[in-house]
Amino acid sequence: MRKWLVCLIGLGMLSGGAVYSAQAQRLVGEASPAGVRGRATVSEAINRTQATNPVRDLQVYLFETASVKPFEDLQRKCRRAMAQPKADADYTYRLCEAALAEAVQLIPTLPAVATAKTGADGAFSFDHLAPGKLYHVIGVKSGEDGSPIVIVVKTARLRPGQQVVVELSENAPWTGPAIE
C-alpha cells in the first residue's frame, strides 16, 4: 500500500511539473519581443530607365495606433477634399499641401515608441517591441532640399518573436490607405 501511495505521489509531481513547464514555455513565448525593420526607397525614371534608390536621412517613427489619431485626422481631411465630385483642384491642392506641412510638424511631437534614421542604404529597424499590438511606421523628412516627405505603413498585430519587414516608398501618397 505504501509503495502504491509513493508511486501516486511521484506521478502527481511529474504531471504537475509537466503542466508547469508547458505553461512557463507558453508565457516565455508570449513575452518574446517582436521587431519591425525595413527600407525607405524612391522609384525614379531616368532616361527611360527605372531605378529604385534608398531614401537617406529619413527620420522614421514607430507609433502605437492610438498615438497617431491627430495625424490620421490630417489624412482624412485631405482625402475628403480629394473625394468631392466637383472639387476645385487648386483649393484641394492647397489644402492637402497645408495638411502635409502640418503633418511634417506634427509627427515629431507625437509620443513615439521608438525612432530611427535611415542610413545610406535607406534601412531602419525597431527591436524589442511588445507583441500583440498594431504599429504605425511613419517616415518624415522636411522640405529643406525639396518637397517634404511623409511615408506611412501600418503593421498587422505583431506576434511574439515576429520580425516584420516593411517597405516605405516615397512614391506612395501620404494620404493613401495604410498598408497591412
N, C-alpha and C positions, 0 to 999 in steps of 0.2 A: 504494500500500500504506500509505504514511504517513497519507494522508487517511482511509483506512478505519480505521486504528488510532485516530486522533484522534476520529473520529466515534463509535466504540465506547466510548471512554473518556468522552466527553461524555454519551452515552446512559446509561452506568452511573452517572455522577454525578447526572444528572437523576432517574433511578429511585430511587437511594439517598436523594436529597433528598425525594422524594415519600413514600417509606416513613417516613423520619424525621418528616416533617411530620404524617403521619397518626397515628403513634404519639404524638407530642407533643400533638396535638389530643385524643387519647383520654385521655392522662394528665391533661391540664388539665381535661377534663370530669369525670374521676373525683375530682379534688381540689376541684371546685366545692362550696362548703358548702351544706348544706341548712338548713331552718328549720321551726319549729313556732310557730304563732300561734293564737289563739282568743279565746273569750269565756266567762266564767262567768256563768250565769244561774240563776234560780229561777222556776218557774211557780207562780202562786198564783191561786186563785179568790176574787174579792172581789165580793160582791153578784151572784152568778151570772155574773160576767164573768171570763173567763180572761185573765190578764196575765202576761207574761214580763218579769222585771226583772233588771237586772245585779246581780251579787254584788260589792260593793265591798270593797276592802281584804282580799281573799283572797290569802294567801301561796301562790304556785304554784312548785312544784319540778319540775325536769326531771332524771330519773334514767336511767342505763343499766340494762338489765334485771337484771343480776347484783346491783346495789346494793339492790334492793327486796325481796330474799328475806325478811328479817325481817318486813316489812310484809305480804307475801303469806301468811306463816305465821299472822298475826293474822286475815287474811281467811278462811283455811281453817278456823281454829278456830271462828269464828262460823258459817260455812256448815255445818260438820259438826253443830254443835249444832242448827241450824235443820232439818237434814235428818233428824233422828231421828224415826221414825214416832210414838212416844209421848213426845215431849219435853215436859218441864214448861215451859210458856210463861213463867212467872216466872223460872225458872232460865236459860232461853235468853236472855230479855231482859236480865237482869243480866250474863250472860256476854258478850253482844255489846256492851252499853254499856261494860263494863270494857275490852273489846278496842278499842273505838272511842277511849276516853280514852287508852289506851296508844298507839294509832296517832298521835293528835294530838301526844303527847310524843315518839314515836319518829321521825317523818318529818324534823323539823329536824336530827336527829343523823346521818342517813344521808348518805353522800357524794354530793352533787348535782352534776350537770354545770353547772347554772345555776339561778337563782331569779329570780322577778319578783313584783310585787304588782299586783293588778288596780286599775284606776282607777275613776272614776265610771261609766264605760261597761262595766265588767267585762272589759275587754280586757287581754291579755298577749301577749308574743311572746318567742321564743328564736331568735336568728340565729346564723350561723356554726357550725352543728353538723356533726359528722363524718358523712358519708353511710355507708350500709351497716350501720347499727345500728338496733336497736329501742329505743324510748324509752318511759318511763312519765311521764306528766304527772299530778302529784298536787297538788290544791289543799287547803289546810288553814287552818281558822280555829278558834281556841279558842272555848270556850263562854262567854266573858265576857258576851256580850249575847244569850244564848240557847243553843240546843244546839250542840255542836261540829259542824264540817263537815269531812268528808273526801271529796273527789271524785277519782275515778281514771279515766284514759283511757290506753290503750296504743296507740302508733302502730305502723304497719306498718314494715318495714325501709325507711329513707329512701334514696332515690336521689340521686345527685349533682345539686345545684341544685334539688331538690324543695322546695316550700314547702307544708307540710301545715297544714290548718285543722282544729282540733278544738273541740268544744263541751263545756264542763264544766257539767253540770246538777246543781244541788244536789238535785234530785228523784231522781237516780239513787242507788240504795243503795251505800254504800261497799264492801259485800261482793259487789256484783253482778259479773257477768263483765266482763272488760276489753273495751272496745270497740276494734275494729280497723278 
